[in-house]
Amino acid sequence: MDSYKLWEGEELGTTLVKAIQRSKVSIPVFSKGYANSKWCLTELAQMLCSRRHCGQIILPIFFDVDPSDVRHQSGCFKKVFRKHQRNFAPHVVENWKGALREVGNLKGWVLREVENGMNQSWLSFLLKGF
């Protein structure tokens, strides 16, 4: 969405939140660096808010990460959350952790990196109907 629908000078946060609220389906793609981004975590929390209030469907993709690492903030998520706890208010970090826990419990797709760096056949299959 942000690659072609954002205008220069437009506020990124507000625009993305509105786009998430208007969506019927959200597809978070969890990667090893996902939790490093406060924007990714904030957007995920917004997806859950839209799921609860508007019935939005969330279809998680776990790309080269284990869903249990997302769910429990372990593995590659553990170290970054220690950093987040130093840099953000406790209620913000708990909101992000809760969002990861909830979405990590959803049925999703686990894709492993393959020789060419991307599992394109699986990704094409998953997104065929969108």
N, C-alpha and C positions, 0 to 999 in steps of 0.2 A: 504494500500500500504506500509506504513512504517513498518508494523509488519513483513514483509517477504522479501521485495525487497531492503532494505537498507543494505549496507555493513558497517562493522565497519570502522570508520575513514572517511566515506563519508560525505560530507557537506550536512546537512539536507535541508537547504533552497533551494539550487540549484537543488537538486534531486527532491524535491517536485514540484518546479515550472516547471521543464521539464516534469514531469509526468502529471501535470495538462494541460500543453500545448498540450501534445500528446493525451489527452482523448477526446472522442466524447461526453461523458456525465459526469457531475459532480453532486454529491448528497451531498450537505451540510446538516448536521443534526444539527439544532439549538437546544440547550439545555439552561438551566438556566445559566450555566457557560461558554457558548460559547464565549461571548465577553470578558471574562477574558484573553483569549489567543491571544497574538499578532500574533502567527502563524496562528490560525484559521482565523483571520481577514485579514491577508496578503494573505492567500490562497484564501479566498473569493474574494478579489479584483482581484487576478489572474484569477479566474474562469470567472469573468465578462469581463476581458480583452480578454480571449479566446472566450467568447461568441460573443463579438463585432467583433473580427477580423477573427475568424475561424468558427463561427456558432455553437459553442459548446452548448449543451443543458444542462440547469441547472434544476434539479428536487429537490426543497427544501423540507425538512421534518422538521416540527416544533414540537419537542418532549417536551411536557409539557410547552411550551411557546406559547404566542399568536403572530401570524404574525404581528399584529400592534405594539407590543413591539419591534420586530426586525426592522420594518419599521421606527419607530419614536424614537428608542433608549429610550424607556420608560420601566417601570416595572423593572425587574431585570437587564436590560441593562443600565439604567439611571446612577446609582451610579458608575459603572465601567467606563463609558465614562467621568465622571468628573475626575476620576483618570488618564485616558489616556490623557486628555487635559493638565494635569500637567506634564506628563512624556514623551510625544512625540511631535514632531513638528506639528504645526497646519495643514499643508498640508497632513500629514500622517493620522491624525485623521479624517479630512474631507474626505479623500479617503475611509477610512473604513466606515464612516457614509453613504457616497454615495452608497457604495456596499451593505450595509445592507438595505438601503432604496429601492434600485432597486430589490434586490432579495426578500425582504419582500413583494414586489408588485406582484411577480410571483405566479401563481397558484401552490400550493403545497399541502402537506398532513399535517394535524394537528393530532398528536397522543397524547393522554392523558395517563399518567401513570395509570396503573391498579394495582390491589391488589398484584400481584406477582412482581411488580416493572418494568415490561416491557410489552408492548403491542405486544407480539411476533406474534400473528396471523396477525395483520395489517402489521408489518414489513416484514414478510414472503410473504404476498400478494404483497406488493409494489415491492419487490426485485426479484420476481419470474422470471422475464424475463432477469435478469442480470447475 
